Amino acid sequence: MAVISRTLCLTLLLALVALFSASSSSSLSSSFVAHAQPQQDSEALLQKKVSRLEAKASKNKGIIQLDSLAFEDVMAKPRNYSMVVLFTAISPEFNCVPCQNFDPEYKMVAAGWSKLANKSQLFFSVLDFKAGQAIFQKFGMNSAPSVLYFPASTSISHDPSQDRYDFGKSGFQAEPFAEWLQSRSGVKVKVQRPFDFMGLAIKVLGTFTAVFAAAVFAKKGRKIFSSKYFWSTVSLITIFVMISGHMWNQIRQPPYSVPNRDGRSGFIAQGFQNQFGLETQIVAVLYSLLTAATIGLIAVVPRIENPFGQRTAVWVCMGMFTFTFSVLIQIFRIKNPSYPFTLMFR
């Protein structure tokens, strides 16, 4: 009887152990399934998101147009792709000349990227100020254009200054922008520019002009090259080109102008380390007017025999010189606000 009781107790104990093991295994299995299911759903939603972005990019030659809501959607985590966002103001009412200049260059790089095999890891997008004012305010964008690079799975709340394309340093051309993008993504993008028929026409016309000029110089070359007026003109043109900053523009490729906060085009860049293309032309014209006034006083006025005409010419030349020099000082004050002196303007 005691043996039977021990056997019965042992059987009951084994049954309890088996029941507990089965319950624990079932609980672990259900927990694993519950954990794996949301992960699979998240991956499926992310894949649909990527497919949707690929479809939008393919319809517009690699460019995805964004607004405030679409920007928040494509930047939401998690994401297994990177985003290049062009913050621009291309609408005509803003009159953003740099935006209009950079827009075709940006699209050229995006089109080159769309031809690559593995292009789903990076997308090109455009956010116009008219459609995304809230995002402009969120990132503190006070000017346009501006390009930010957002790596994969990075929160939009981080400081993007290290991923901002520097237009002042690299310029507005597609080639340096593609090199900057390669340093971020690790993939080389080949920029393919369309054939420049206008450039070819200019080269052909320039060749014919050079041949015609050479033919004229061959007959009258000695007289032309021995003329002091010819060499004076060549010297003045060279001086104006050099002192106005044209060579700096050729090296740095600055923007022609940048819009102010009120939307108007700015033509003078503050500081001595920057300048605009329009600023260079303005300075060259001012120097030319100063030179013309000086030459008029030296060479033209003494040849006028009529006293009244001579006196009038002196006043005209001196007035033009004073006014032009006053404008030049004002431009210098814009470049260096601490400069205390003025002439005609306050």
C-alpha positions as a LaTeX table, in Angstrom:
\begin{tabular}{lrrr}
\hline
Residue & $x$ (\AA) & $y$ (\AA) & $z$ (\AA) \\
\hline
Met1 & 0.00 & 0.00 & 0.00 \\
Ala2 & 2.86 & 2.39 & 0.84 \\
Val3 & 4.53 & 1.58 & $-2.49$ \\
Ile4 & 1.33 & 2.39 & $-4.34$ \\
Ser5 & 1.03 & 5.69 & $-2.48$ \\
Arg6 & 4.64 & 6.66 & $-3.33$ \\
Thr7 & 4.06 & 5.74 & $-6.98$ \\
Leu8 & 0.89 & 7.78 & $-7.08$ \\
Cys9 & 2.61 & 10.81 & $-5.53$ \\
Leu10 & 5.53 & 10.58 & $-7.96$ \\
Thr11 & 3.13 & 10.37 & $-10.89$ \\
Leu12 & 1.23 & 13.45 & $-9.73$ \\
Leu13 & 4.51 & 15.35 & $-9.26$ \\
Leu14 & 5.70 & 14.50 & $-12.76$ \\
Ala15 & 2.34 & 15.54 & $-14.19$ \\
Leu16 & 2.55 & 18.93 & $-12.46$ \\
Val17 & 6.10 & 19.47 & $-13.75$ \\
Ala18 & 5.05 & 18.60 & $-17.31$ \\
Leu19 & 2.03 & 20.91 & $-17.08$ \\
Phe20 & 4.16 & 23.82 & $-15.82$ \\
Ser21 & 6.75 & 23.28 & $-18.58$ \\
Ala22 & 4.09 & 23.25 & $-21.26$ \\
Ser23 & 2.56 & 26.45 & $-19.89$ \\
Ser24 & 5.95 & 28.22 & $-19.80$ \\
Ser25 & 6.78 & 27.10 & $-23.33$ \\
Ser26 & 3.43 & 28.29 & $-24.60$ \\
Ser27 & 3.90 & 31.67 & $-22.88$ \\
Leu28 & 7.38 & 32.15 & $-24.36$ \\
Ser29 & 6.19 & 31.15 & $-27.80$ \\
Ser30 & 3.27 & 33.56 & $-27.70$ \\
Ser31 & 5.57 & 36.32 & $-26.42$ \\
Phe32 & 8.01 & 35.74 & $-29.30$ \\
Val33 & 5.21 & 35.78 & $-31.84$ \\
Ala34 & 3.78 & 38.97 & $-30.32$ \\
His35 & 7.21 & 40.63 & $-30.51$ \\
Ala36 & 8.01 & 39.46 & $-34.03$ \\
Gln37 & 4.66 & 40.46 & $-35.50$ \\
Pro38 & 5.02 & 44.27 & $-34.98$ \\
Gln39 & 8.57 & 44.12 & $-36.32$ \\
Gln40 & 7.41 & 42.37 & $-39.48$ \\
Asp41 & 4.57 & 44.89 & $-39.86$ \\
Ser42 & 7.04 & 47.79 & $-39.44$ \\
Glu43 & 9.37 & 46.36 & $-42.09$ \\
Ala44 & 6.44 & 45.85 & $-44.45$ \\
Leu45 & 5.26 & 49.44 & $-43.95$ \\
Leu46 & 8.81 & 50.74 & $-44.49$ \\
Gln47 & 9.13 & 48.75 & $-47.71$ \\
Lys48 & 5.82 & 50.19 & $-48.95$ \\
Lys49 & 7.08 & 53.65 & $-48.05$ \\
Val50 & 10.29 & 53.12 & $-50.04$ \\
Ser51 & 8.31 & 51.79 & $-53.02$ \\
Arg52 & 6.05 & 54.83 & $-52.88$ \\
Leu53 & 9.06 & 57.18 & $-52.86$ \\
Glu54 & 10.65 & 55.29 & $-55.76$ \\
Ala55 & 7.44 & 55.68 & $-57.78$ \\
Lys56 & 7.29 & 59.43 & $-57.11$ \\
Ala57 & 10.97 & 59.87 & $-58.00$ \\
Ser58 & 10.68 & 57.92 & $-61.24$ \\
Lys59 & 7.80 & 60.13 & $-62.42$ \\
Asn60 & 9.80 & 63.35 & $-62.01$ \\
Lys61 & 13.35 & 62.40 & $-63.10$ \\
Gly62 & 14.53 & 61.59 & $-59.59$ \\
Ile63 & 12.89 & 64.56 & $-57.82$ \\
Ile64 & 10.26 & 64.24 & $-55.06$ \\
Gln65 & 8.17 & 67.34 & $-54.45$ \\
Leu66 & 7.42 & 67.91 & $-50.76$ \\
Asp67 & 5.19 & 70.03 & $-48.59$ \\
Ser68 & 5.14 & 70.31 & $-44.79$ \\
Leu69 & 3.14 & 67.11 & $-44.21$ \\
Ala70 & 5.08 & 65.09 & $-46.79$ \\
Phe71 & 8.37 & 66.25 & $-45.26$ \\
Glu72 & 7.36 & 65.00 & $-41.83$ \\
Asp73 & 6.25 & 61.69 & $-43.36$ \\
Val74 & 9.46 & 60.95 & $-45.28$ \\
Met75 & 11.62 & 61.98 & $-42.30$ \\
Ala76 & 9.75 & 59.82 & $-39.78$ \\
Lys77 & 11.80 & 57.07 & $-38.11$ \\
Pro78 & 12.65 & 54.37 & $-38.71$ \\
Arg79 & 13.90 & 54.84 & $-42.28$ \\
Asn80 & 16.52 & 52.84 & $-44.14$ \\
Tyr81 & 17.20 & 55.54 & $-46.74$ \\
Ser82 & 18.87 & 58.96 & $-46.81$ \\
Met83 & 17.29 & 62.18 & $-48.03$ \\
Val84 & 18.69 & 65.23 & $-49.80$ \\
Val85 & 16.33 & 68.18 & $-49.37$ \\
Leu86 & 16.58 & 71.39 & $-51.38$ \\
Phe87 & 14.97 & 74.26 & $-49.50$ \\
Thr88 & 14.15 & 76.75 & $-52.23$ \\
Ala89 & 11.86 & 79.62 & $-53.22$ \\
Ile90 & 11.43 & 79.01 & $-56.92$ \\
Ser91 & 8.01 & 80.67 & $-57.18$ \\
Pro92 & 8.07 & 83.79 & $-59.39$ \\
Glu93 & 6.76 & 86.11 & $-56.67$ \\
Phe94 & 9.93 & 85.59 & $-54.59$ \\
Asn95 & 12.29 & 86.49 & $-57.47$ \\
Cys96 & 15.04 & 84.30 & $-56.01$ \\
Val97 & 17.76 & 84.43 & $-58.68$ \\
Pro98 & 20.12 & 81.97 & $-56.88$ \\
Cys99 & 17.22 & 79.52 & $-56.52$ \\
Gln100 & 16.57 & 79.71 & $-60.25$ \\
Asn101 & 20.27 & 79.28 & $-61.01$ \\
Phe102 & 20.76 & 76.23 & $-58.79$ \\
Asp103 & 17.48 & 74.47 & $-59.63$ \\
Pro104 & 18.62 & 72.99 & $-63.00$ \\
Glu105 & 22.01 & 72.01 & $-61.50$ \\
Tyr106 & 20.27 & 70.16 & $-58.65$ \\
Lys107 & 17.93 & 68.39 & $-61.06$ \\
Met108 & 20.91 & 67.40 & $-63.21$ \\
Val109 & 22.55 & 65.60 & $-60.27$ \\
Ala110 & 19.24 & 63.96 & $-59.33$ \\
Ala111 & 18.78 & 62.73 & $-62.90$ \\
Gly112 & 22.29 & 61.25 & $-62.86$ \\
Trp113 & 21.55 & 59.50 & $-59.58$ \\
Ser114 & 18.27 & 58.05 & $-60.92$ \\
Lys115 & 20.27 & 56.18 & $-63.58$ \\
Leu116 & 22.29 & 54.24 & $-60.98$ \\
Ala117 & 21.43 & 50.65 & $-60.12$ \\
Asn118 & 21.14 & 50.97 & $-56.32$ \\
Lys119 & 19.34 & 54.27 & $-55.97$ \\
Ser120 & 16.70 & 53.36 & $-53.37$ \\
Gln121 & 19.05 & 54.23 & $-50.50$ \\
Leu122 & 19.03 & 57.95 & $-51.34$ \\
Phe123 & 16.25 & 60.22 & $-52.55$ \\
Phe124 & 16.30 & 63.80 & $-53.87$ \\
Ser125 & 13.50 & 66.10 & $-52.78$ \\
Val126 & 12.50 & 69.75 & $-53.14$ \\
Leu127 & 10.65 & 71.79 & $-50.52$ \\
Asp128 & 9.47 & 75.16 & $-51.80$ \\
Phe129 & 8.90 & 77.95 & $-49.30$ \\
Lys130 & 5.37 & 78.43 & $-50.58$ \\
Ala131 & 4.48 & 74.82 & $-49.69$ \\
Gly132 & 6.56 & 74.34 & $-46.55$ \\
Gln133 & 6.77 & 77.56 & $-44.52$ \\
Ala134 & 6.38 & 75.61 & $-41.27$ \\
Ile135 & 9.46 & 73.48 & $-42.06$ \\
Phe136 & 11.47 & 76.57 & $-43.02$ \\
Gln137 & 10.65 & 78.07 & $-39.62$ \\
Lys138 & 11.43 & 74.78 & $-37.86$ \\
Phe139 & 14.96 & 74.72 & $-39.28$ \\
Gly140 & 15.47 & 78.49 & $-39.03$ \\
Met141 & 15.85 & 78.96 & $-42.80$ \\
Asn142 & 16.16 & 82.71 & $-43.42$ \\
Ser143 & 17.47 & 82.47 & $-46.98$ \\
Ala144 & 17.30 & 80.21 & $-50.00$ \\
Pro145 & 18.49 & 78.05 & $-51.58$ \\
Ser146 & 19.81 & 75.67 & $-48.93$ \\
Val147 & 20.56 & 71.95 & $-49.19$ \\
Leu148 & 20.54 & 69.55 & $-46.23$ \\
Tyr149 & 21.57 & 65.90 & $-46.23$ \\
Phe150 & 19.72 & 63.60 & $-43.79$ \\
Pro151 & 21.39 & 60.19 & $-43.24$ \\
Ala152 & 19.32 & 57.05 & $-42.81$ \\
Ser153 & 17.50 & 56.58 & $-39.47$ \\
Thr154 & 18.50 & 60.02 & $-38.19$ \\
Ser155 & 16.01 & 62.11 & $-36.27$ \\
Ile156 & 15.06 & 65.45 & $-37.82$ \\
Ser157 & 15.55 & 67.10 & $-34.44$ \\
His158 & 19.36 & 66.90 & $-34.67$ \\
Asp159 & 21.53 & 69.86 & $-35.68$ \\
Pro160 & 21.96 & 69.60 & $-39.48$ \\
Ser161 & 24.74 & 72.20 & $-39.78$ \\
Gln162 & 27.39 & 69.58 & $-40.49$ \\
Asp163 & 25.27 & 68.23 & $-43.36$ \\
Arg164 & 24.54 & 71.58 & $-45.00$ \\
Tyr165 & 25.94 & 72.28 & $-48.46$ \\
Asp166 & 28.09 & 75.42 & $-48.45$ \\
Phe167 & 27.22 & 77.49 & $-51.55$ \\
Gly168 & 29.70 & 80.22 & $-50.63$ \\
Lys169 & 32.58 & 77.75 & $-50.64$ \\
Ser170 & 31.58 & 75.30 & $-53.37$ \\
Gly171 & 29.41 & 77.38 & $-55.70$ \\
Phe172 & 26.20 & 76.63 & $-57.59$ \\
Gln173 & 27.52 & 74.20 & $-60.21$ \\
Ala174 & 26.41 & 70.56 & $-60.37$ \\
Glu175 & 29.94 & 69.10 & $-60.29$ \\
Pro176 & 31.02 & 70.34 & $-56.82$ \\
Phe177 & 27.56 & 69.51 & $-55.46$ \\
Ala178 & 27.93 & 65.94 & $-56.77$ \\
Glu179 & 31.35 & 65.67 & $-55.11$ \\
Trp180 & 29.88 & 66.88 & $-51.81$ \\
Leu181 & 27.12 & 64.32 & $-52.12$ \\
Gln182 & 29.64 & 61.57 & $-52.84$ \\
Ser183 & 31.47 & 62.40 & $-49.61$ \\
Arg184 & 28.18 & 61.89 & $-47.73$ \\
Ser185 & 26.73 & 58.86 & $-49.52$ \\
Gly186 & 29.88 & 57.12 & $-50.73$ \\
Val187 & 28.47 & 56.74 & $-54.26$ \\
Lys188 & 29.86 & 58.66 & $-57.25$ \\
Val189 & 27.31 & 60.47 & $-59.38$ \\
Lys190 & 28.29 & 61.27 & $-62.97$ \\
Val191 & 27.04 & 64.67 & $-64.09$ \\
Gln192 & 26.01 & 64.62 & $-67.75$ \\
Arg193 & 25.39 & 68.07 & $-69.14$ \\
Pro194 & 23.33 & 68.53 & $-72.33$ \\
Phe195 & 25.18 & 69.61 & $-75.41$ \\
Asp196 & 25.74 & 73.37 & $-75.34$ \\
Phe197 & 24.72 & 74.57 & $-78.81$ \\
Met198 & 24.92 & 78.20 & $-77.70$ \\
Gly199 & 28.47 & 77.68 & $-76.49$ \\
Leu200 & 29.40 & 76.12 & $-79.82$ \\
Ala201 & 27.88 & 79.05 & $-81.69$ \\
Ile202 & 29.83 & 81.52 & $-79.53$ \\
Lys203 & 33.07 & 79.63 & $-80.17$ \\
Val204 & 32.48 & 79.59 & $-83.93$ \\
Leu205 & 31.61 & 83.29 & $-83.94$ \\
Gly206 & 34.65 & 84.03 & $-81.78$ \\
Thr207 & 36.89 & 82.13 & $-84.18$ \\
Phe208 & 35.63 & 84.09 & $-87.19$ \\
Thr209 & 36.02 & 87.33 & $-85.23$ \\
Ala210 & 39.59 & 86.43 & $-84.30$ \\
Val211 & 40.42 & 85.59 & $-87.92$ \\
Phe212 & 38.90 & 88.88 & $-89.12$ \\
Ala213 & 40.77 & 90.84 & $-86.43$ \\
Ala214 & 44.01 & 89.10 & $-87.37$ \\
Ala215 & 43.45 & 90.04 & $-91.02$ \\
Val216 & 42.86 & 93.69 & $-90.08$ \\
Phe217 & 45.88 & 93.72 & $-87.77$ \\
Ala218 & 48.01 & 92.23 & $-90.52$ \\
Lys219 & 47.38 & 95.33 & $-92.66$ \\
Lys220 & 47.30 & 97.97 & $-89.94$ \\
Gly221 & 49.01 & 96.14 & $-87.11$ \\
Arg222 & 52.01 & 98.41 & $-86.80$ \\
Lys223 & 49.83 & 101.51 & $-86.57$ \\
Ile224 & 47.46 & 99.94 & $-84.05$ \\
Phe225 & 50.11 & 98.40 & $-81.79$ \\
Ser226 & 52.13 & 101.60 & $-81.75$ \\
Ser227 & 49.11 & 103.66 & $-80.70$ \\
Lys228 & 49.11 & 104.87 & $-77.11$ \\
Tyr229 & 45.29 & 104.85 & $-77.10$ \\
Phe230 & 45.20 & 101.12 & $-77.85$ \\
Trp231 & 47.55 & 100.21 & $-75.02$ \\
Ser232 & 45.82 & 102.64 & $-72.67$ \\
Thr233 & 42.49 & 100.95 & $-73.37$ \\
Val234 & 43.94 & 97.46 & $-72.87$ \\
Ser235 & 45.58 & 98.55 & $-69.61$ \\
Leu236 & 42.40 & 100.13 & $-68.24$ \\
Ile237 & 40.26 & 97.10 & $-69.09$ \\
Thr238 & 42.78 & 94.81 & $-67.40$ \\
Ile239 & 42.89 & 97.02 & $-64.31$ \\
Phe240 & 39.08 & 97.20 & $-64.05$ \\
Val241 & 38.79 & 93.41 & $-64.33$ \\
Met242 & 41.40 & 92.81 & $-61.64$ \\
Ile243 & 40.40 & 95.41 & $-59.04$ \\
Ser244 & 36.66 & 94.73 & $-59.32$ \\
Gly245 & 37.03 & 91.09 & $-58.20$ \\
His246 & 36.30 & 89.32 & $-61.49$ \\
Met247 & 39.12 & 86.81 & $-60.99$ \\
Trp248 & 37.82 & 86.00 & $-57.51$ \\
Asn249 & 34.44 & 85.23 & $-59.08$ \\
Gln250 & 36.03 & 82.88 & $-61.60$ \\
Ile251 & 37.71 & 80.94 & $-58.80$ \\
Arg252 & 34.96 & 80.87 & $-56.16$ \\
Gln253 & 31.85 & 80.93 & $-58.40$ \\
Pro254 & 29.71 & 83.08 & $-56.06$ \\
Pro255 & 25.98 & 83.65 & $-56.65$ \\
Tyr256 & 25.01 & 86.54 & $-58.92$ \\
Ser257 & 22.77 & 87.94 & $-56.16$ \\
Val258 & 20.97 & 86.70 & $-53.04$ \\
Pro259 & 17.46 & 87.81 & $-52.01$ \\
Asn260 & 17.02 & 89.79 & $-48.80$ \\
Arg261 & 14.46 & 89.03 & $-46.12$ \\
Asp262 & 11.92 & 91.20 & $-47.93$ \\
Gly263 & 12.39 & 89.13 & $-51.11$ \\
Arg264 & 14.35 & 91.75 & $-53.07$ \\
Ser265 & 17.64 & 90.85 & $-54.70$ \\
Gly266 & 20.68 & 91.81 & $-52.65$ \\
Phe267 & 23.67 & 93.02 & $-54.64$ \\
Ile268 & 26.31 & 93.74 & $-51.95$ \\
Ala269 & 27.60 & 90.95 & $-49.69$ \\
Gln270 & 28.61 & 92.01 & $-46.19$ \\
Gly271 & 32.18 & 91.32 & $-45.10$ \\
Phe272 & 35.41 & 91.18 & $-47.06$ \\
Gln273 & 35.36 & 87.39 & $-47.55$ \\
Asn274 & 32.27 & 87.31 & $-49.80$ \\
Gln275 & 30.93 & 89.11 & $-52.84$ \\
Phe276 & 28.24 & 88.64 & $-55.47$ \\
Gly277 & 28.59 & 88.64 & $-59.24$ \\
Leu278 & 26.38 & 91.73 & $-59.52$ \\
Glu279 & 28.53 & 93.47 & $-56.91$ \\
Thr280 & 31.61 & 92.97 & $-59.11$ \\
Gln281 & 29.90 & 94.61 & $-62.08$ \\
Ile282 & 28.73 & 97.57 & $-59.99$ \\
Val283 & 32.24 & 98.18 & $-58.62$ \\
Ala284 & 33.74 & 97.95 & $-62.13$ \\
Val285 & 31.25 & 100.54 & $-63.44$ \\
Leu286 & 32.03 & 102.90 & $-60.53$ \\
Tyr287 & 35.77 & 102.65 & $-61.16$ \\
Ser288 & 35.15 & 103.28 & $-64.87$ \\
Leu289 & 33.15 & 106.44 & $-64.10$ \\
Leu290 & 35.86 & 107.69 & $-61.75$ \\
Thr291 & 38.47 & 107.07 & $-64.44$ \\
Ala292 & 36.36 & 108.80 & $-67.09$ \\
Ala293 & 35.91 & 111.87 & $-64.86$ \\
Thr294 & 39.65 & 112.02 & $-64.17$ \\
Ile295 & 40.57 & 111.66 & $-67.85$ \\
Gly296 & 38.04 & 114.34 & $-68.69$ \\
Leu297 & 39.67 & 116.79 & $-66.28$ \\
Ile298 & 43.17 & 115.98 & $-67.52$ \\
Ala299 & 42.74 & 115.54 & $-71.26$ \\
Val300 & 39.40 & 117.02 & $-72.35$ \\
Val301 & 38.92 & 120.18 & $-70.29$ \\
Pro302 & 42.25 & 121.84 & $-71.28$ \\
Arg303 & 41.33 & 121.52 & $-74.97$ \\
Ile304 & 38.06 & 123.43 & $-74.61$ \\
Glu305 & 38.65 & 126.99 & $-75.83$ \\
Asn306 & 35.30 & 128.46 & $-74.77$ \\
Pro307 & 35.62 & 129.63 & $-71.13$ \\
Phe308 & 31.97 & 128.92 & $-70.30$ \\
Gly309 & 32.16 & 125.47 & $-71.85$ \\
Gln310 & 35.42 & 124.76 & $-70.07$ \\
Arg311 & 33.96 & 125.84 & $-66.73$ \\
Thr312 & 30.86 & 123.72 & $-67.31$ \\
Ala313 & 32.98 & 120.67 & $-68.20$ \\
Val314 & 34.97 & 121.12 & $-64.99$ \\
Trp315 & 31.81 & 121.17 & $-62.88$ \\
Val316 & 30.37 & 118.15 & $-64.68$ \\
Cys317 & 33.55 & 116.10 & $-64.27$ \\
Met318 & 33.99 & 117.11 & $-60.63$ \\
Gly319 & 30.32 & 116.42 & $-59.86$ \\
Met320 & 30.49 & 112.97 & $-61.46$ \\
Phe321 & 33.73 & 112.22 & $-59.61$ \\
Thr322 & 32.35 & 113.34 & $-56.22$ \\
Phe323 & 29.03 & 111.53 & $-56.60$ \\
Thr324 & 30.64 & 108.28 & $-57.82$ \\
Phe325 & 33.26 & 108.33 & $-55.08$ \\
Ser326 & 30.49 & 108.88 & $-52.49$ \\
Val327 & 28.64 & 105.80 & $-53.76$ \\
Leu328 & 31.88 & 103.81 & $-53.61$ \\
Ile329 & 32.40 & 104.84 & $-49.97$ \\
Gln330 & 28.83 & 103.74 & $-49.14$ \\
Ile331 & 29.53 & 100.32 & $-50.64$ \\
Phe332 & 32.68 & 100.13 & $-48.54$ \\
Arg333 & 30.59 & 100.96 & $-45.46$ \\
Ile334 & 28.26 & 98.08 & $-46.29$ \\
Lys335 & 31.24 & 95.75 & $-46.48$ \\
Asn336 & 32.71 & 97.23 & $-43.28$ \\
Pro337 & 29.99 & 98.85 & $-41.08$ \\
Ser338 & 32.60 & 100.16 & $-38.62$ \\
Tyr339 & 34.06 & 102.52 & $-41.25$ \\
Pro340 & 33.18 & 105.99 & $-39.89$ \\
Phe341 & 33.64 & 108.28 & $-42.92$ \\
Thr342 & 31.18 & 109.43 & $-45.59$ \\
Leu343 & 31.13 & 112.05 & $-48.32$ \\
Met344 & 27.73 & 113.02 & $-49.77$ \\
Phe345 & 25.53 & 110.37 & $-48.11$ \\
Arg346 & 24.86 & 109.57 & $-44.48$ \\
\hline
\end{tabular}
